[in-house]
């Protein structure tokens, strides 16, 4: 079979999948995810089929709207699917419905570690050890790490408040309607961006993988481009800039934690977010520093056994928590 014929075959299959997902009773997401997982070309073809379907749907919608002199944004929504996105700035079109299906399939293909959140609540939270993906109506997405809470408001669909925890943002840029993240009492403005934000008790860490973020877009604005990061230890503290490896920004979603001169207290909080267990650093070592990479894949017991020697600590049960202690049991 020629390469062209092979590609045509994949394209035809992708279009059939898209047509099948139009059925509200479609129950083949698992089979679709398996097909997407077989070959990267399948996902590419599926995306192309979605784009074609989106274009056709929009063209038909505009034609129908012009025929009855009804603006597209005023077309009644009674025929829309049940899971309407409350935070959409306008009624959801078929592209959104199909996008939800595709995202669900991709999530399944990645092992089911995260949940696609239907935005029917203004507050979305994760427990320690839990991760969740939130797909926003404008095409942006937020991946929540464990122990994280975000707030959304349908009146401001391009604004997200990171109340606590850590999240990776992938933002669809729109100069006429900037995307804003509020974290630690600080305003972050996107400039076409993939960036990670950690907010804890007034401290904030921002690292940019792609595009740029404007920290406090006002008189004292700081622009962070790809490969740059910012740390602020408290609400009144002075921001400190540093370099960031774009390949490791948000790497926690893949089970990897990257550190550059981080305190063991900060490492303990990260382990708590990613294992779901209450982990604390003993006061005798919490200010010690660590630079390197930790893998948090597997069970908490496997994680502790793996990272303990790298950190120079041992993990001891302390009631319902786990305490990081000096490896030799002595005070440093």
CORWO-V320971 format. One record per backbone hydrogen bond with DSSP energy under -1.0 kcal/mol. NH is the residue of the N-H (numbers start at 1). CO is the residue of the C=O. Records with the same first field share a line. If there is no record, write none. Layout:
NH = CO  CO
This chain:
6 = 2
7 = 3
8 = 4
9 = 5
10 = 6
11 = 7
12 = 8
13 = 9
14 = 10
15 = 11
16 = 12
17 = 13
18 = 14
19 = 15
20 = 16
21 = 17
22 = 19
23 = 20
26 = 23
32 = 28
33 = 29
34 = 30
35 = 31
36 = 32
37 = 33
42 = 39
44 = 40
45 = 41
46 = 42
47 = 43
48 = 44
49 = 45
50 = 46
51 = 47
52 = 48
53 = 49
54 = 50
55 = 51
56 = 52
57 = 53
58 = 54
59 = 55
60 = 56
61 = 57
62 = 58
63 = 59
64 = 60
65 = 61
66 = 62
67 = 63
68 = 64
70 = 65
74 = 71
75 = 72
80 = 77
84 = 82
86 = 119
88 = 85
97 = 93
98 = 94
99 = 95
100 = 96
101 = 97
102 = 98
103 = 99
104 = 100
105 = 101
106 = 102
107 = 103
108 = 104
109 = 105
110 = 106
111 = 108
112 = 107
117 = 133
120 = 118
124 = 150
126 = 148
129 = 273
130 = 127
132 = 144
133 = 115
134 = 142
136 = 140
139 = 136
141 = 170
142 = 134
143 = 168
144 = 132
145 = 166
149 = 164
150 = 124
151 = 161
152 = 122
156 = 153
159 = 156
160 = 180
161 = 151
162 = 182
163 = 149  161
164 = 149
165 = 199
167 = 197
168 = 143
169 = 195
170 = 141
171 = 193
177 = 174
180 = 158
181 = 188
182 = 160
183 = 186
186 = 183
188 = 181
189 = 214
190 = 179
191 = 212
194 = 210
195 = 169
196 = 207
197 = 167
198 = 205
199 = 165
200 = 203
203 = 200
204 = 232
205 = 198
206 = 230
207 = 196
208 = 228
209 = 194
210 = 194
213 = 224
214 = 189
215 = 222
216 = 187
218 = 216
221 = 218
222 = 215
224 = 213
226 = 211
227 = 208
228 = 225
229 = 242
230 = 206
231 = 240
232 = 204
237 = 234
240 = 231
242 = 229
244 = 227
248 = 245
251 = 248
253 = 250
254 = 251
255 = 252
256 = 251
257 = 294
259 = 292
262 = 290
264 = 288
265 = 286
267 = 263
268 = 264
269 = 265
270 = 266
271 = 267
272 = 268
273 = 269
274 = 270
275 = 271
276 = 272
280 = 322
282 = 324
285 = 282
286 = 282
288 = 285
290 = 262
292 = 259
294 = 257
296 = 255
303 = 299
304 = 300
305 = 301
306 = 302
307 = 303
308 = 304
311 = 307
312 = 308
313 = 308
314 = 325
316 = 323
318 = 321
321 = 318
322 = 278
323 = 316
324 = 280
325 = 314
327 = 312
329 = 326
